[in-house]
Amino acid sequence: MIRERYLKVLAIAFAMLWITLAIAPYDRDTWLLENALLLLGVFVLWKTRRSLPLSTASYTLLFIFLCLHAVGAHFTYSLVPYDDAIRTLSGSSITEALGLNRNHYDRLVHFAYGLLLVLPVRELLVLFARVRGFWSYFLPLDIVMSTSLLYELIEWGAAVTYGGDLGAAFLGTQGDEWDAHRDMALAGLGGLIAALAIFAVNTWRRSDISLDWFASLGRLDDHESRR
């Protein structure tokens, strides 16, 4: 099956990236802490690839997010050298151009969390909770925002538990007292953009891409796929 082969390609590509980044991370303890949830998520996604038949688009979005997180875990989020990479490629500094005073890679990943996970969450709700209409756009956004809040609480708990440099590196506030609030706001913004984009595509197509996907797999009957 084409979908199964595609998922294997994504899995192999991610495994190669992850192994490469695991060889010599900037801080091994922080890397281990950052990878705990990542590895659990990858394991669940692989084991449920048949029982939770997400679309190839959803798996691609999840793959991109996991790659972004793996890079952040390797360098620690506050030290990802994206500015050096951009300077090497273009000769200019995005930090200087935008007047930034901190490393914003963590902000990018929080934004990407909302942007990239709304579609997979929506597909699960459409298939298993039979969510339709307005709620099929609002609830994925709500879940993304609530889990973003939950992650901030996990970060805070880990920082309190481990303390010292490890706790500070995992928390990654970089001296910003509003860091958690901005992270959650960016996740919400990314999720809102994704929800509106899905709504726009469905309106333009005059059919729901998620319903059509599951109908093509025989997971929904024709009547449901037209709702």
Secondary structure, DSSP 8 states (H G I E B T S, - for coil): -HHHHHHHHHHHHHHHHHHHHHSS-S-HHHHHHHHHHHHHHHHHHHHTTTTS---HHHHHHHHHHHHHHHHHHHH-GGG--HHHHHHHHHSS-HHHHHT--S--HHHHHHHHHHHHHHHHHHHHHHHHS---TTHHHHHHHHHHHHHHHHHHHHHHHHHHHH-HHHHHHHH--TT-TTHHHHHHHHHHHHHHHHHHHHHHHHHHHTS-HHHHHHHHTTSS-HHHHT-
